[in-house]
Amino acid sequence: SPPRKRCIHFRACAEIHLGRSMASESQAKKSAGAKLGHPTVYVGNLAWEVEWSDLRDHMSKAGPVVRADILTRYDGKSKGCGIVRYHNVKAAQKAISELTNTTLMGRQIFVREDREAGKKVKESRKSVSTQDTIAGSSKDERKEAKKTNTSGGTLQAGMTSVFVGNIPWHTEWTTLQKLFSDYNVGHVDTGELRHGRSRGWAIIKFAEKEDAEAAIKALNGHSLEGRQIEVRLDNKA
């Protein structure tokens, strides 16, 4: 009878969901036992209503969060998962170990290594292309390079590097160049693209240290498309 079919269908869906949850938990436990090579984690089984700020606040129990993002579909709705980047690997490892199976807004989440970040960690600060490379390429190569060009400006020895964090994924280097244009910005690098998005942070170089310091003072905490950006001296320069 129809009620019987609905019951069987509901039970089958429940078993599938349970199987996925158990698999995710198993993956999280496996990640907890492995040594991470980067400070980024993947968080799954999020409630649809979780915002990036909710995710950041919850995940900060493991350590200071540099960036938290909710992954979305083409229509802007949440996929039920997110990416969180910490200041260091130790905090990311702690998040996997201690925050898996914790509850966020009524749902039990799981935390594991962000595998996409793991694939590219060795190239995390590589500039994808330069104007010289584009000029010497074939027509098709130039067309593709222009799509993925993530840096521009003038580089010279002795420049002061500034780190800009928490920028929107789709931010182009030209957007930051315009934002910092009052401070004689020399070069902007938003880094290697990931699935059509920036890495979420950028390095901006200034010829004069005074200009860099003025930019930090004026734009640290500035809102860029709804995200409060972090602007500070690049401690890895």
Steps between C-alpha positions, in 0.01 A plus 500: 500500500615865455568555875722192500699633203552835672621323812750292302617810312550695824693211653723472193578874508575483871738209447679686219536810720628290789751331271630836379526631855694193612733532202559868575572422865744230393678749269520752783657244734749407231593866456541540875768232499689641200746789512374804310723696266280811496268689741173456308211266588173396338187510718199292395136440597433867569146625550373700201463815710863505623677821394876538460514696826322216685752254360793725592379542859447127549829396343698760696473266800801322349702816436498838320320479164648688203202436273172309499282444192174323430508322163197591289319373193452699178181651646678625812352241737727316742638158405504407868878514531778751546874568498688639800860622498697535824821689576691175541485125443478427873165678529367323189602162642332590829179591315492158333567321828270701728223655291388196299157389631441832677163667444458822305149641474337163561716286270794277584789609279810317384842651437774362275797612293421730209638274228499769230724721714726201558554455127616857454674590827847496341387759244295719734686821414576438135403773257312338213616716213671822395448736209832381350378139502174599333676698230720204402222240483273376223157655446319225695757511780469878527122471518521243780770691686293817504220305667728381778734799541505570872770764536608828353696819555869572535742294710836629619755419769446618857120537485289473816251209495152526648267205563130550424276226641132401499436630148209359296589193291431673169716807574727595209837668542372810321229543765763517774719724289214752480421467871862573597566753220522796742812345654725461193459123476773337294396137445197284589489119509175319584664164442410178325134448422311213659182384322470844340552688828793679660678340796326747734801719568745716310847652521539867411843661461586865552818681395489714817450362850311817598237427232462142626453618858245763392304238305495267800379778729227609259372167363542239775141404587363655180187330361552351153175363356370416846824350632719677756851473362820467702791720390841459667870468424580169333687307770623244243670753276 
